Amino acid sequence: MNNLLFDFTVDKEAKTVFITREFDAELPLVWDAFTKQEILDQWWAPKPWTSKTKFMNFEEGGRRFYAMVSPEGHEGGWQIQDYTSITPKTNFKYVSIFADKDETPQLPGSNWDLNFTEQNGITKVSITIYNESLERMEKMIEMGFKEGFTMTLNSLEELLTKKN
C-alpha cells in the first residue's frame, strides 16, 4: 500500500475544485504525461474509456481537442483545452470547454491551473479547477467527476509505474 498523497476538495462557494496527487516518479516523466499527446491518450480517461486526441498544440495559445472513446469505439464527450499559460516543468493553465464533434464550444467552461513539484523522486501535482458557473461545477460533480478523475489519475499511476 502506498502512502502517496491524494486529496480532492470541492469549495462550492468559490466554485473551485482542488486536487492534489503525488506520484512515485520524477517530475520530467510526470510533466510529459500531462503535456504529450501520445502519453495523454494512454491514461486521460476513466477506464474502460480512452481518450483520443484529434489534435494538440501544447504552447500558449495552442489547443488540444479530444474525445472520450467507449470500449465499443463510440466517440463522445468532446473537449477543448485552450492553453493560456505554460511555465515548463512547473505550471500550465488552460480553459476546458465541452464541445461537439465539430469543435463547437458549449460554454461555460472551467479554468485549470496545474502545478508540478518534486521532492525525493515523488512528484506532486496540484490542480485547481475554477468553474465559471456553480451550475456547471455541480453538474460535473453529479456526473461523477470525482470518481472518474480519480480513476483517471490511478491509470496515470499505473502507466508511470510501468515507465519507471
PyMOL commands that set and color helices and strands:
alter all, ss='L'
color gray80, all
select helices_A, chain A and resi 27-35+37-43+134-142+145-163
alter helices_A, ss='H'
color red, helices_A
select strands_A, chain A and resi 6-11+16-23+50-56+63-69+75-87+91-99+105-119+122-131
alter strands_A, ss='S'
color yellow, strands_A
deselect
rebuild
show_as cartoon
